Amino acid sequence: MDNYFYNIKNNDLTYGRGYVYSLQYHIVWCTKYRRKVLRDGVDDDCKALLQSLAEEYRFEIMAMEVMPDHIHLLINASPQFVIPDMIKIMKGGIARKLFLVHPELKKQLWRGHLWNPSYCAVTVSERSREMVEQYIESQKEKEWGGRGRPPRDLERLQAYHREMGSKET
C-alpha cells in the first residue's frame, strides 16, 4: 500500500499555493533555413540569455544545448506556463538581444529572421526525464561529421521519443 503514495519530503513535485505539480517539456527549435549561426560565442550568449529568461519567467532549465542550427531545452515549468507564448518570448527575446550583440548575424540570415517559426514541444515523464537529459547533453558529441545527410532533428527527436515510449511499457 505504501508504494502508491509519494513521500512528501522526497519527491520531484513542486508545491505552489493550492496546487502541486511536476511538468517537464523537451523543447526544440531551429534557426531560419537551418543556418549554422549559433557558434563562435553566439551559442554561449544564447545560453546566458535563456538562463536570464528562466529566472525572469520562473521556470527551471534542467538541460540545455545550443547546437549550430538548433536549440534543445528540458524545462520544468508551472501549470501557468503556456508553451506557445513562452516559446515566442524566448525566441523573440533571444533574437533581439543576439542581433544587438552580434550584428553580423543579420548578414548571414535572409531578411534578418533568426528562428524558423516552428518548434517541437514534448512532455516528459518522470521515468524518461533522465534519458532526455542525457540525450540533450550528448548532442554536441553526436554532431554529424559530414558523412551522409544527417536526419532532420524533428525526425530524430520523434524516433527517440517513440523508442522511450516503447521502453516504458
C-alpha positions in Angstrom: 0.0 0.0 0.0 2.8 2.5 0.9 4.2 2.2 -2.7 1.3 4.2 -4.1 2.0 7.3 -2.0 4.7 9.9 -2.6 7.0 10.6 0.3 6.2 14.3 0.7 9.9 15.1 1.7 11.5 13.0 -1.0 9.9 13.6 -4.4 10.2 15.8 -7.5 7.0 17.6 -7.1 6.8 21.4 -6.8 4.4 22.9 -4.3 2.5 26.1 -5.1 -0.2 27.9 -3.3 -3.1 25.5 -3.7 -1.5 23.1 -6.2 1.2 20.5 -6.6 2.8 19.8 -10.0 5.7 18.2 -11.9 5.7 19.3 -15.6 8.7 18.9 -17.8 8.9 19.7 -21.5 11.5 18.9 -24.1 11.5 21.9 -26.5 13.4 22.1 -29.8 13.5 25.0 -32.3 15.8 25.7 -35.3 17.4 28.7 -36.9 15.9 30.0 -40.1 16.9 27.9 -43.1 18.9 25.7 -40.7 21.8 28.2 -41.0 24.6 27.2 -38.6 24.9 30.6 -37.0 24.8 29.6 -33.3 28.6 29.2 -32.8 31.8 31.1 -32.1 30.4 32.7 -28.9 26.8 33.2 -30.1 26.0 29.8 -28.5 27.3 30.9 -25.1 25.4 34.2 -25.3 22.3 32.3 -26.3 22.7 30.1 -23.2 23.2 33.1 -20.9 20.0 34.8 -22.4 18.0 31.6 -21.9 19.2 31.4 -18.2 18.2 35.0 -17.6 14.7 34.4 -19.2 14.3 31.3 -17.0 15.0 33.4 -13.9 12.7 36.2 -15.1 9.7 33.9 -16.0 10.3 31.5 -13.2 10.9 28.2 -15.0 13.8 25.8 -14.5 16.2 24.8 -17.3 17.1 21.2 -16.4 19.2 20.6 -19.5 20.2 22.8 -22.4 22.3 22.5 -25.5 22.8 25.1 -28.2 23.8 23.5 -31.5 24.9 25.5 -34.5 21.5 25.3 -36.1 19.0 24.5 -33.3 18.4 24.6 -29.5 17.4 21.8 -27.1 15.8 22.6 -23.8 14.4 20.4 -21.0 12.4 22.7 -18.7 10.5 22.3 -15.6 7.6 24.7 -15.6 4.5 25.6 -13.6 1.0 24.9 -14.8 0.6 28.6 -15.7 3.5 28.3 -18.2 1.8 28.5 -21.7 4.2 26.8 -24.1 3.4 28.7 -27.3 3.5 32.1 -25.5 6.8 31.3 -23.7 8.4 30.0 -26.9 7.5 33.3 -28.6 9.0 35.2 -25.6 12.2 33.1 -25.6 12.7 33.2 -29.4 11.9 36.9 -29.7 13.9 38.0 -26.7 17.0 36.0 -27.7 16.8 37.1 -31.3 16.5 40.8 -30.4 19.5 40.7 -28.0 21.7 38.5 -30.2 21.2 40.9 -33.1 22.3 43.7 -30.9 25.4 41.9 -29.6 26.2 40.1 -32.9 25.0 42.4 -35.8 26.9 40.1 -38.3 24.1 37.5 -37.8 21.6 39.6 -39.9 24.0 39.4 -42.8 24.0 35.6 -42.6 20.2 35.3 -42.5 17.9 36.3 -45.3 15.6 39.2 -44.1 17.1 39.1 -40.7 15.0 36.4 -39.1 16.9 34.3 -36.7 14.4 31.5 -36.0 12.2 29.2 -38.0 8.6 29.8 -37.0 8.0 26.2 -35.9 9.1 24.3 -32.8 8.7 20.9 -31.2 7.5 20.5 -27.6 7.1 17.1 -26.0 6.0 16.3 -22.4 8.5 14.2 -20.4 7.5 11.6 -17.9 9.4 11.1 -14.6 10.7 7.8 -15.9 12.1 9.2 -19.2 13.4 12.6 -17.8 16.9 11.3 -17.1 17.1 9.8 -20.6 16.0 13.0 -22.2 18.6 14.9 -20.1 21.3 12.6 -21.3 20.1 12.9 -24.9 20.3 16.7 -24.8 23.7 16.7 -23.0 25.1 14.3 -25.6 24.1 16.4 -28.6 27.4 18.2 -29.1 29.2 14.8 -29.0 26.8 13.4 -31.7 27.3 16.3 -34.1 27.5 14.9 -37.6 31.0 14.6 -39.1 29.9 15.4 -42.6 29.3 11.8 -43.7 25.9 11.5 -45.4 22.8 13.5 -44.7 22.0 13.8 -41.0 18.4 13.1 -40.3 16.3 16.2 -39.6 16.1 17.0 -35.9 12.4 16.5 -35.7 12.7 13.0 -37.2 15.4 12.1 -34.8 13.5 13.5 -31.8 10.3 11.7 -32.8 12.2 8.4 -33.2 13.9 9.0 -29.8 10.5 9.6 -28.0 8.9 6.6 -29.8 11.8 4.4 -28.5 11.5 5.8 -25.0 7.7 5.2 -25.0 8.2 1.5 -26.0 10.8 1.0 -23.2 8.4 2.3 -20.6 5.7 -0.2 -21.3 
